[in-house]
Amino acid sequence: MNIVLNLVLAVQILSALGMIGLILIQHGKGADMGAAFGSGGSGSLFGASGSANFLSRTTAVLAAVFFVCTLALAYFGNLRPADSGSVLDRAGVASPAVVPPADTSPAGQIPGNTPAKPAASGATDNSVPAPSAPATPKP
């Protein structure tokens, strides 16, 4: 499948370059129209050779090849394998937890520079104490 995509892409690039070259070589129709309305030199509105010569027909063929290649690349680019799913579907597969090694560098020896360790079962340092019972007024 990769060979087909590369072949279609190469044909598309060659047709695009061919179109660019042929369009730059062609004589503009606007110059002939100016000649038709009083400047002389041209017998008809589209020039002496007619409305479609070899260069314009070749450009049209290359344009059709370019569009077909573009549609083929869009079609092949939109195909997805049957086994591919969402990224979220594959998120449930967890890798084993990796425990980082103890930091023995000089920076690791500085107090307060070590990461906090999770507390074992029981109360944590930032836990809120339970409220005490309200005091009863003495008579």
Secondary structure per residue as TSV (DSSP state, phi and psi in degrees):
chain	resnum	aa	ss	phi	psi
A	1	M	-	360.0	-33.3
A	2	N	H	-65.9	-34.6
A	3	I	H	-67.2	-39.2
A	4	V	H	-64.2	-44.0
A	5	L	H	-62.9	-42.7
A	6	N	H	-65.3	-37.4
A	7	L	H	-66.7	-45.0
A	8	V	H	-64.7	-39.3
A	9	L	H	-65.7	-39.4
A	10	A	H	-65.4	-41.8
A	11	V	H	-64.0	-39.3
A	12	Q	H	-65.1	-42.9
A	13	I	H	-65.6	-42.5
A	14	L	H	-65.2	-39.5
A	15	S	H	-67.6	-36.4
A	16	A	H	-65.5	-44.5
A	17	L	H	-65.1	-38.7
A	18	G	H	-63.1	-41.7
A	19	M	H	-62.9	-43.0
A	20	I	H	-60.2	-45.8
A	21	G	H	-63.4	-44.9
A	22	L	H	-67.5	-36.6
A	23	I	H	-67.9	-37.7
A	24	L	H	-71.5	-27.5
A	25	I	H	-76.6	-33.0
A	26	Q	S	-65.6	149.1
A	27	H	-	-83.6	131.9
A	28	G	-	-67.1	146.7
A	29	K	H	-74.2	-25.2
A	30	G	H	-65.0	-33.9
A	31	A	H	-67.7	-36.9
A	32	D	H	-70.5	-33.9
A	33	M	H	-65.8	-37.2
A	34	G	H	-64.2	-36.3
A	35	A	I	-71.5	-29.5
A	36	A	I	-72.9	-23.6
A	37	F	I	-105.7	46.5
A	38	G	I	122.4	-19.7
A	39	S	I	-82.5	-14.9
A	40	G	-	77.3	177.6
A	41	G	S	93.9	-18.8
A	42	S	-	-131.7	134.1
A	43	G	S	-87.3	-19.5
A	44	S	S	-137.0	177.5
A	45	L	T	-68.5	-35.0
A	46	F	T	-102.3	16.0
A	47	G	-	94.2	174.5
A	48	A	T	-75.4	-24.1
A	49	S	T	-88.0	-1.1
A	50	G	-	98.2	-177.3
A	51	S	S	-84.1	-22.0
A	52	A	-	-136.6	113.1
A	53	N	-	-109.7	-169.0
A	54	F	H	-61.0	-42.5
A	55	L	H	-65.7	-42.0
A	56	S	H	-71.8	-35.4
A	57	R	H	-69.0	-39.9
A	58	T	H	-64.7	-38.0
A	59	T	H	-63.5	-40.3
A	60	A	H	-65.5	-39.7
A	61	V	H	-65.4	-43.9
A	62	L	H	-64.9	-35.0
A	63	A	H	-65.8	-40.1
A	64	A	H	-64.9	-41.2
A	65	V	H	-63.8	-40.4
A	66	F	H	-61.6	-44.7
A	67	F	H	-67.7	-38.5
A	68	V	H	-64.2	-42.3
A	69	C	H	-65.1	-37.5
A	70	T	H	-64.1	-43.7
A	71	L	H	-65.4	-38.3
A	72	A	H	-65.1	-42.5
A	73	L	H	-65.5	-37.1
A	74	A	H	-66.8	-39.1
A	75	Y	H	-66.6	-47.8
A	76	F	H	-67.9	-30.9
A	77	G	H	-72.4	-22.7
A	78	N	H	-90.6	-10.8
A	79	L	-	-69.8	139.7
A	80	R	-	-126.9	145.0
A	81	P	-	-64.0	151.4
A	82	A	T	-68.1	-29.2
A	83	D	T	-86.0	-6.5
A	84	S	-	-78.0	138.4
A	85	G	-	-128.2	-164.2
A	86	S	-	-74.2	154.4
A	87	V	T	-65.2	-32.9
A	88	L	T	-69.6	-27.8
A	89	D	T	-66.3	-35.1
A	90	R	G	-85.1	-4.8
A	91	A	G	-72.6	-20.3
A	92	G	G	-69.9	-21.3
A	93	V	S	-81.1	110.1
A	94	A	-	-99.3	144.4
A	95	S	-	-84.4	156.5
A	96	P	-	-64.5	146.8
A	97	A	-	-68.1	134.7
A	98	V	-	-105.6	122.9
A	99	V	-	-91.6	122.2
A	100	P	-	-70.1	147.5
A	101	P	-	-68.6	157.9
A	102	A	-	-64.3	140.3
A	103	D	-	-81.4	111.6
A	104	T	-	-106.1	8.3
A	105	S	S	-74.1	164.3
A	106	P	G	-60.0	-33.2
A	107	A	G	-68.0	-27.4
A	108	G	G	-74.8	-15.5
A	109	Q	G	-84.3	-11.9
A	110	I	S	-75.9	128.7
A	111	P	T	-64.2	141.5
A	112	G	T	86.2	-7.4
A	113	N	-	-97.3	-0.4
A	114	T	S	-95.0	147.8
A	115	P	-	-69.0	149.7
A	116	A	-	-67.2	138.4
A	117	K	-	-94.2	140.5
A	118	P	-	-66.7	142.8
A	119	A	-	-74.9	149.7
A	120	A	-	-72.6	-172.7
A	121	S	S	-60.8	146.0
A	122	G	S	120.9	-161.9
A	123	A	-	-76.4	149.8
A	124	T	-	-101.6	171.7
A	125	D	T	-67.0	-32.2
A	126	N	T	-100.3	23.6
A	127	S	-	-80.0	151.7
A	128	V	-	-93.4	128.9
A	129	P	-	-66.4	151.7
A	130	A	-	-67.3	142.4
A	131	P	-	-67.6	144.4
A	132	S	-	-84.6	164.7
A	133	A	-	-69.9	144.6
A	134	P	-	-66.7	144.4
A	135	A	-	-73.8	141.1
A	136	T	-	-93.9	135.7
A	137	P	-	-69.3	143.4
A	138	K	-	-87.2	140.8
A	139	P	-	-77.2	360.0
